[in-house]
Amino acid sequence: MDNTRWRSRRLDRLGSAIFAEVAAWKAEARREGKDVIALDIGSPDQPPSLQARETLAAAALRPDAYRYPGTEGTIRFRETVARWFGRRFGVAPDPAEEVLSLMGTQDGLAHLAMSIADPGDAALLPDPGYPVYQAGLAVADVEAIPLPLSEDNGYLPDFDAVPEAVWDRVKFLILNYPSNPLSAVADLAFFERAVDTARRRNVLLVHDNAYSEMAYDGFRPPSVLEVPGAFEVAVEFHSLSKSFHLAGGRLGFAVGNREALSSLRALKNNIDFGVFLAVQEAGIAALEMDMAGHESVSLLYEKRRDVFVAGLRNAGWNVPSPKATMFLWAPVPAGWSSRQFSREMLAQAGVASIPGNAFGVRGEGYVRLALVETESRLTEAAERIGTFLRSAEPKQGETMV
Ligand SMILES: *Cc1c(COP(=O)(O)O)cnc(C)c1O
């Protein structure tokens, strides 16, 4: 790039350019007057519960809501998180030192490497994996080492395959189950192995549990902190964006090892001064409603999943049915690259998706489709994709990107 005077080289190592590319394809299709069914970005299309919104509105009217809130979150918020965690996972964190509020999980994940590692350290990241993990390492000058995930091992990493010399440099490792983009899930037995590995290798185990409350067919995703002794070596990130539809409110929290959380808090203390108090109140309302047994959002996405998966299979595309998350991780038909398939599906069927290689080199051969439109729109998307699949041919000669 030429004009780099006001642009750090660090920026070039941030997220994949593919997301911007898909946005440009979408804008182009809309300019041409196409009705685009946008299943590319995983942003919930529904609002938070009325009760959460009313709590937010009432709190926003209070004159004392506009103070700097404090990086760690109000004690009321942290106590509510601790109670929710105890109820949901059977382990009770100390709200004073084992819970930290976040401006979205993204905030915590992006700042973690900077607060617990130094330039020259390394971290293991899932490949394919959620892009912010890599971005957090890039801004901290921490080396990213991919932890390969593949379909034949259920997208669970093989810790023993990581060479000794690599472990010596690794400061932390990131896992994400239920996973974006893979929709893979893990059970407690896997987390026991992960905690044991972290302890033996003296690394911090970082678990992104953003989809813990978005699972189907009765499955309840576990927390890594359910493993006895996990608080000594692990932190877990939770989000109110997906399960409680509060994405724009920017609210999440971290639970777990107090030393790691204290470091993250110390860094954030220099950058932000916490989440708007009214948003924390909305979060308290959402978590309290959840504890009171209100229907979770899982059912909404479970129905969408059923409709869309059935529609696509009917159309001749045999996609796996996810047990959790709002994503379908779908293998592209033979002969196509991820990028080429995603682009043509948008151009011809008007259905937007994300090419799998946006999430790492091992995502090539897949596209990610998000269940963020209504059932009737998803039915229509499946029909249009069916028509596209019957007529489309991979273009000869176009190379994989
Ligand atoms: C959406 C998402 C997040 C970010 O959530 P926020 O709380 O909105 O920052 C984190 N991790 C994964 C895997 C996600 O899909």
The ligand as an ORCA input file, in Angstrom:
! r2SCAN-3c Opt
* xyz 0 1
  C     -20.606    -12.468     18.350
  C     -19.449    -13.162     19.001
  C     -18.683    -12.533     19.985
  C     -18.818    -11.056     20.292
  O     -19.809    -10.752     21.098
  P     -19.981     -9.307     21.733
  O     -20.328     -9.667     23.140
  O     -21.082     -8.665     20.982
  O     -18.712     -8.551     21.646
  C     -17.667    -13.226     20.591
  N     -17.384    -14.488     20.241
  C     -18.071    -15.126     19.290
  C     -17.691    -16.511     18.938
  C     -19.113    -14.483     18.635
  O     -19.764    -15.105     17.648
*
